Amino acid sequence: MPLMKSWVESANAPDCPFPLNNLPYGVFSAEGSEPRCGVAIGEMILDVTLLEEDGVIAPGESPVFDVPFWNDFMELGPEAWAEFRDTLIAMLGADAAPAARAAAEKALVPAAAAEMHMPFVVSEYTDFYAGRNHAFNVGTMFRGPENALPPNWLHIPIGYNGRASSVVVSGTAFHRPWGQIKAPDEGAPRFAPCKRFDIELEMGAIVGQPSRGPITVAEADAAIFGYVLLNDWSARDIQAWEYQPLGPFQSKATATTISPWIVTKAALEPFRTATPAREKELLPYLDEPGPMLYDIELEVTLRPEGGEETTITRTNYKEMYYSAAQQLAHHTTSGCPMNVGDLLGSGTISGPTKGSRGSLLELSWGGKEPVELTGGGTRSFIEDDDTLTLKGAARGDGYTIGFGDCVGKVLPALDDPYKR
């Protein structure tokens, strides 16, 4: 699919992340306004809350944009999603009707003047461990290459239920966590700030339709509303002590950062690609009816306080072993209800080379091979006041589909919260 031209000229540049082909959904405020729903187009944001108030658009029988989140719109379902996207394309396209263009011009706000907020209310959060290269790397570090993957890994999308309350929007800073830590040479654990704080480069899939029983992979794909970049911050030393036998708990509860714009499945349709060849045949309920992954280039940069930015990894979403649709379908097999606004983290996305690993744990190989930074210095894990930025882009014919940067800053740990 080639670039679709818009009368918003900034949307027509090949490297613009928000062309007419994209039209991602977010929540913004500007000039003292309350947070409201908007659509990114070029260097502008279309205020759809204003358009609904003025009666220009009416996606539902009752207002859906009178709240600062997209959940009410998601509930309308795939047919309404498609109709609304068609309306936006007609309104913002180069051949828009004069009346439609005039209404849109009135509702445009410069993105540079806007503050972004959480684009949806997270109902529940589930994080998966579904990148084969990541799982093999981590398993090799702790169990050796011959036992790197657990026996079930090639048969089932492994995951755990996380904390929806800890999901934050890009730009949110937070303090280094405290927790129980026990080094291998210590006889007992101690309560201390995390020393091995890390990133996990992931994609997040947003569930847009509820389910109350098992669904197929095809049904799961239809229920996904869109995607965000996701950084599942991880306290590796806290995790090492707590995770056996039940898995991550406090080590993953500090924060999970998502990008500010929801990129819809419709915008990503031209970039579908198949999951990799299976090393073990999957059970039939996980069979995919077609390509379920997306060709999305990903990278992470690290910038120390007052220092230069270094790109520490580059990879691609197509490296995943299990798709979001497979993960969602598997999630429902027990009868587990899925709700509008549920968030599924893909699991760390690592490629096959050292420069494509999706976490510092892998990049520094557990701290044994520190990453060199531009301008001097190294990192094995995140230090205080470091800023980490996840970036993602799908490259089309003369256009780019972007997500907006996914940015987080790690502040120094607070004083001991239990000190008396």
C-alpha positions in Angstrom: 0.0 0.0 0.0 1.5 3.4 -0.9 1.2 6.6 1.1 -2.3 8.0 1.4 -2.0 11.8 0.9 -3.5 14.2 3.4 -4.2 18.0 3.3 -2.2 18.1 6.5 1.1 18.6 4.8 3.3 17.4 7.6 1.7 14.0 7.4 3.0 13.4 3.9 6.7 13.2 4.7 8.1 9.7 4.2 9.6 9.6 7.7 6.6 11.2 9.5 5.4 8.6 12.0 1.8 9.6 11.7 0.7 9.7 8.1 -2.9 9.2 7.0 -2.1 5.5 6.8 -1.6 5.4 10.5 -4.1 7.5 12.5 -3.3 6.2 16.0 -5.4 6.9 19.0 -4.3 8.7 22.2 -5.4 11.0 25.0 -3.9 14.5 25.3 -4.4 17.9 27.0 -3.3 21.3 25.7 -3.5 24.9 26.9 -4.9 23.9 30.3 -7.7 21.6 28.9 -8.8 18.4 30.6 -7.5 15.2 29.0 -9.4 14.3 25.8 -9.3 11.8 23.0 -7.3 12.6 19.9 -5.9 11.1 16.7 -2.4 11.9 15.5 -2.0 13.2 12.0 1.4 14.6 11.0 2.5 17.2 13.5 -1.0 17.7 14.7 -3.6 16.1 16.9 -7.3 15.9 15.8 -9.5 16.6 18.8 -12.2 13.9 18.4 -13.8 14.8 21.7 -14.5 18.3 20.2 -15.8 16.8 17.0 -18.2 14.6 18.9 -19.4 17.5 21.0 -20.0 19.5 17.9 -22.0 16.7 16.3 -19.5 16.2 13.4 -18.9 12.6 14.3 -21.0 10.1 16.2 -19.4 6.6 16.4 -22.0 5.3 18.9 -25.6 5.9 19.8 -24.4 7.7 22.9 -21.1 9.7 23.4 -17.9 7.6 23.6 -15.3 10.5 23.6 -16.7 12.4 26.6 -14.2 10.4 28.8 -10.4 10.6 28.7 -9.9 7.0 27.4 -10.7 4.9 24.4 -12.3 2.0 26.2 -15.9 3.1 25.5 -15.0 3.3 21.8 -13.4 -0.1 21.9 -16.6 -1.6 23.2 -18.4 -0.6 20.0 -16.7 -3.5 18.2 -14.7 -4.1 14.9 -17.4 -2.8 12.6 -17.6 0.5 14.3 -13.8 0.7 14.4 -13.6 0.3 10.7 -16.4 2.8 10.0 -14.7 5.4 12.2 -11.3 4.9 10.5 -13.0 5.4 7.1 -14.6 8.6 8.4 -11.2 9.9 9.6 -9.6 9.1 6.3 -12.3 10.9 4.3 -12.1 13.9 6.6 -8.3 14.2 6.6 -7.5 12.9 3.0 -6.3 15.2 0.3 -9.6 15.1 -1.5 -11.7 15.8 1.6 -15.1 17.5 1.2 -14.8 21.2 2.0 -17.2 21.0 5.0 -15.4 18.0 6.5 -12.0 19.7 6.1 -13.3 22.9 7.7 -14.6 20.9 10.7 -11.3 19.1 11.1 -9.2 22.2 10.8 -11.1 23.7 13.7 -10.3 20.6 15.8 -6.5 20.4 15.1 -4.0 21.1 17.9 -0.2 21.2 17.4 1.3 18.0 18.9 4.2 20.0 20.2 1.9 21.9 22.6 0.2 18.8 23.9 0.8 16.6 27.0 0.1 12.9 26.5 -1.8 10.8 29.0 -2.7 7.1 29.3 -4.7 6.3 26.2 -6.9 3.6 27.8 -7.8 2.2 31.2 -5.9 -1.0 31.7 -8.3 -3.6 33.0 -5.8 -6.4 33.6 -2.2 -6.9 32.5 -0.6 -10.2 31.5 3.1 -10.5 30.5 4.4 -13.3 28.3 7.8 -15.0 27.8 7.3 -15.7 24.1 10.6 -14.6 22.4 12.7 -17.6 21.6 16.0 -15.8 21.4 15.4 -14.1 24.7 14.3 -17.3 26.5 17.3 -19.2 25.1 19.8 -16.5 26.1 18.4 -16.2 29.6 18.2 -19.9 30.0 21.7 -20.4 28.8 23.0 -17.9 31.4 21.4 -19.8 34.3 21.1 -23.4 33.1 23.5 -23.8 30.2 22.5 -24.2 26.5 21.5 -27.8 26.8 18.7 -26.9 29.3 18.1 -23.3 28.2 14.4 -23.7 27.3 12.0 -25.2 29.8 10.4 -28.5 28.5 7.0 -26.7 27.9 8.4 -23.6 26.1 8.0 -24.9 22.5 4.5 -26.0 23.2 2.8 -23.2 25.1 2.9 -19.4 25.4 4.3 -19.0 29.0 3.0 -15.9 30.9 2.1 -14.5 34.3 -0.5 -12.1 35.6 1.0 -8.7 36.3 -0.2 -5.5 37.9 -2.5 -3.2 35.8 -2.0 -0.5 38.4 1.7 -0.2 37.6 1.2 0.5 33.8 2.2 4.1 33.1 2.4 6.3 30.0 5.6 7.3 28.2 7.4 10.2 30.0 6.7 8.9 33.5 9.7 8.9 35.9 9.9 6.5 38.9 12.2 5.6 41.7 14.5 2.5 41.8 12.6 -0.2 43.7 13.5 -1.7 47.1 13.2 -5.4 47.7 14.5 -8.6 49.1 17.9 -9.5 47.6 20.2 -12.5 48.2 23.5 -13.0 46.4 24.7 -16.5 45.9 27.4 -16.1 48.6 25.1 -14.6 51.2 23.5 -16.8 53.9 20.4 -14.7 54.2 18.5 -12.1 52.2 18.6 -8.4 52.9 16.3 -5.5 52.1 18.0 -3.1 49.8 17.5 -1.0 46.6 17.7 -3.0 43.4 21.2 -3.0 41.8 20.5 -4.9 38.6 17.6 -2.9 37.2 16.8 -3.7 33.6 14.5 -3.0 30.6 12.5 -5.5 28.5 11.7 -4.4 24.9 8.2 -5.6 24.2 5.0 -4.9 22.2 1.7 -4.6 24.0 -1.6 -5.9 22.5 -4.8 -4.2 23.7 -7.9 -6.4 23.9 -10.9 -4.5 22.4 -13.6 -7.1 22.8 -14.6 -9.2 25.8 -14.8 -13.0 25.9 -16.3 -15.4 28.4 -14.9 -18.7 27.3 -12.3 -20.2 25.0 -11.8 -18.5 21.6 -9.9 -19.4 18.5 -6.7 -17.7 17.3 -8.8 -16.1 14.5 -11.4 -14.8 17.0 -8.5 -13.5 19.2 -7.0 -11.6 16.4 -10.3 -10.0 15.6 -10.7 -9.0 19.2 -7.3 -7.1 19.4 -7.9 -3.4 19.1 -4.3 -2.2 18.5 -0.7 -2.2 19.7 1.7 -0.1 21.8 5.4 -0.2 22.5 5.9 -1.7 26.0 8.9 -1.6 28.4 8.5 -4.2 31.2 11.0 -2.8 33.7 12.6 -5.7 35.6 14.5 -5.8 38.9 16.8 -8.8 38.1 18.3 -9.2 41.6 14.9 -9.2 43.3 13.6 -11.6 40.6 16.5 -14.0 41.1 15.6 -14.5 44.8 11.8 -14.5 44.5 10.9 -16.2 41.2 11.1 -19.9 42.3 8.7 -21.6 42.3 6.0 -19.3 41.2 7.7 -16.7 38.9 8.1 -12.9 39.0 6.2 -10.9 41.6 7.7 -7.7 43.1 10.6 -7.7 40.5 8.0 -6.7 37.8 5.7 -4.5 39.8 7.6 -1.2 39.8 6.4 0.1 36.4 5.5 -1.0 32.9 5.7 1.9 30.4 3.7 2.1 27.2 3.9 4.4 24.3 1.3 7.2 24.1 -0.5 6.2 20.9 -2.5 3.0 20.1 -1.7 1.9 16.6 -4.6 0.1 15.2 -4.6 -3.4 13.6 -5.9 -1.8 10.4 -2.9 0.5 10.2 -0.5 -2.5 10.6 -2.4 -4.8 8.2 0.1 -4.3 5.3 3.0 -5.4 7.6 1.6 -8.8 8.6 4.2 -11.6 8.5 4.2 -15.2 9.7 5.5 -16.6 12.9 8.7 -18.7 12.5 8.8 -22.4 11.6 7.9 -24.6 14.6 10.5 -26.8 16.2 7.7 -28.8 17.8 4.2 -29.1 16.3 1.7 -27.0 18.3 -1.6 -28.3 19.5 -4.4 -27.5 17.0 -6.0 -24.8 19.1 -2.9 -22.7 18.6 -3.0 -23.1 14.8 -2.9 -19.7 13.0 -5.2 -19.1 10.0 -2.7 -16.7 8.5 0.2 -14.4 9.3 -0.2 -13.1 12.8 3.0 -11.2 13.5 4.0 -7.8 12.1 7.2 -6.5 10.5 8.0 -3.6 13.0 11.5 -2.3 13.4 12.4 -1.7 17.1 15.3 -0.1 18.9 16.2 1.1 22.4 18.4 4.1 23.4 20.0 4.9 26.7 20.9 8.4 27.8 22.7 9.1 31.1 21.9 12.4 32.9 23.7 15.1 31.0 25.2 12.6 28.5 24.8 11.5 25.0 22.2 9.0 23.7 23.4 5.6 22.7 21.4 3.1 20.6 21.9 -0.1 22.6 19.9 -2.5 20.5 17.9 -2.9 17.2 15.5 -5.8 16.5 12.1 -6.6 15.0 8.7 -7.7 16.3 8.7 -10.5 13.7 11.3 -12.3 15.9 8.5 -13.4 18.3 7.8 -17.2 18.5 4.2 -16.7 19.5 1.8 -14.0 18.2 -0.4 -11.9 20.3 -3.4 -13.7 18.9 -2.0 -17.0 20.0 -1.3 -15.6 23.4 -4.8 -14.3 23.8 -6.4 -17.5 22.5 -4.3 -19.5 25.0 -5.3 -17.1 27.8 -8.9 -18.0 27.3 -8.6 -21.8 27.3 -9.3 -22.2 31.0 -12.5 -20.1 30.6 -10.6 -17.0 31.9 -12.8 -14.0 31.0 -11.0 -11.3 29.0 -12.1 -7.7 29.2 -12.0 -4.6 27.1 -8.8 -2.8 28.0 -6.8 -6.0 28.9 -3.1 -5.5 28.0 -0.9 -8.4 26.8 2.9 -7.9 26.9 4.6 -9.9 24.2 7.6 -10.9 26.1 11.1 -9.6 25.5 11.9 -9.3 21.7 15.4 -10.3 21.0 17.0 -11.1 17.6 19.7 -13.7 16.9 22.7 -11.4 17.2 24.3 -9.6 20.2 23.2 -6.2 18.9 19.6 -7.3 18.7 19.1 -8.4 22.3 16.1 -6.9 24.0 17.4 -6.5 27.6 20.5 -5.4 29.3 20.7 -8.7 31.0 21.4 -10.2 27.6 23.3 -7.3 26.1 25.8 -7.4 29.0 25.5 -11.2 29.4 24.6 -10.9 33.1 27.1 -8.0 33.6 30.1 -9.8 32.3 30.2 -7.8 29.0 29.3 -4.2 29.8 27.7 -2.1 26.9 29.9 0.8 25.7 28.2 4.2 25.7 28.7 7.0 23.2 30.8 9.7 24.9 32.4 7.2 27.3 31.2 5.0 30.1 29.6 1.6 30.1 26.4 -0.1 31.4 25.7 -3.5 32.6 22.4 -2.5 34.1 20.5 0.8 34.5 22.0 3.5 36.7 20.3 6.3 38.5 18.9 9.1 36.3 19.3 7.0 33.1 16.6 7.6 30.5 15.6 4.7 28.3 13.6 5.1 25.1 11.9 2.5 23.0 11.2 3.3 19.4 9.2 1.4 16.8 8.4 1.8 13.1 6.9 -0.2 10.2 8.2 1.0 6.9 5.7 1.2 4.0 5.9 2.5 0.4 6.8 6.1 1.0 5.5 6.2 4.5 6.2 5.2 8.1 3.9 3.9 10.8 5.1 5.0 14.2 4.0 4.6 17.8 5.5 7.6 19.5 8.5 7.1 21.7 8.2 5.0 24.9 10.3 6.9 27.4 11.1 6.2 31.1 13.6 7.7 33.5 14.9 5.8 36.6 15.3 8.1 39.6 17.4 7.2 42.7 15.8 5.0 45.3 14.0 6.7 48.0 15.2 6.5 51.6 14.5 3.2 53.3 10.7 3.3 53.6 10.8 1.1 56.8 13.5 3.0 58.6 12.3 4.1 62.0 
